[in-house]
Amino acid sequence: MLMEARLLDERREGEAVGIAKGKEIGLVEGEAIGLAKEKLATAKRMLAKGCYSLEVIAELTNLSFADVEKLKEEA
């Protein structure tokens, strides 16, 4: 009986650690996705203004030149 209780406690502890790690990973991935969306939105606004070259937009947003070109074609 004592062994079963110990195993149950260890299982619960393992699950709690797994859940905490999963949340941490999810937050990091969520931040990365949010940042990427923000960069794209900024680039789209810059393209709409028409005041910046594709090279400058790529430099300022840290997007690749190809990504900025693709955004321009989609607009």
C-alpha positions as CSV (number, residue, x, y, z in Angstrom):
1,M,0.0,0.0,0.0
2,L,2.8,2.4,0.9
3,M,4.5,1.7,-2.5
4,E,1.2,2.4,-4.4
5,A,0.8,5.8,-2.6
6,R,4.4,6.7,-3.4
7,L,3.9,5.8,-7.0
8,L,0.7,7.9,-7.2
9,D,2.5,10.9,-5.6
10,E,5.4,10.6,-8.1
11,R,3.0,10.3,-11.0
12,R,1.1,13.5,-9.9
13,E,4.4,15.3,-9.5
14,G,5.5,14.2,-12.9
15,E,2.2,15.4,-14.5
16,A,2.6,18.7,-12.8
17,V,6.1,19.2,-14.1
18,G,5.0,18.2,-17.6
19,I,2.1,20.6,-17.5
20,A,4.3,23.4,-16.3
21,K,6.9,22.7,-19.1
22,G,4.1,22.5,-21.7
23,K,2.7,25.9,-20.6
24,E,6.2,27.4,-20.8
25,I,6.8,26.1,-24.3
26,G,3.4,27.3,-25.4
27,L,4.1,30.8,-24.1
28,V,7.4,31.0,-25.9
29,E,5.9,29.7,-29.2
30,G,2.9,32.1,-28.8
31,E,5.3,35.1,-28.3
32,A,7.2,34.1,-31.4
33,I,4.0,33.8,-33.5
34,G,2.8,37.2,-32.1
35,L,6.1,38.8,-33.0
36,A,6.0,37.4,-36.5
37,K,2.5,38.7,-37.0
38,E,3.5,42.1,-35.7
39,K,6.4,42.3,-38.1
40,L,4.2,41.4,-41.1
41,A,1.6,44.0,-40.0
42,T,4.3,46.7,-39.7
43,A,5.7,45.8,-43.1
44,K,2.1,46.0,-44.6
45,R,1.6,49.4,-43.2
46,M,4.9,50.6,-44.5
47,L,4.1,49.3,-48.0
48,A,0.7,51.0,-47.9
49,K,2.4,54.3,-47.1
50,G,4.7,53.9,-50.1
51,C,7.4,55.9,-48.5
52,Y,9.9,53.1,-48.0
53,S,11.9,50.8,-50.4
54,L,11.5,47.1,-50.0
55,E,15.1,47.0,-48.8
56,V,14.4,49.5,-46.0
57,I,11.2,47.7,-45.0
58,A,13.1,44.4,-44.8
59,E,15.9,46.0,-42.7
60,L,13.6,47.8,-40.3
61,T,11.2,44.8,-39.7
62,N,13.9,42.1,-39.8
63,L,11.9,40.3,-42.5
64,S,13.6,38.8,-45.5
65,F,13.6,40.8,-48.7
66,A,11.6,37.9,-50.3
67,D,9.0,38.1,-47.6
68,V,8.6,41.8,-48.2
69,E,8.3,41.3,-51.9
70,K,5.7,38.6,-51.3
71,L,3.7,41.0,-49.2
72,K,3.8,43.7,-51.9
73,E,2.6,41.2,-54.5
74,E,-0.3,40.2,-52.2
75,A,-1.4,43.8,-51.7
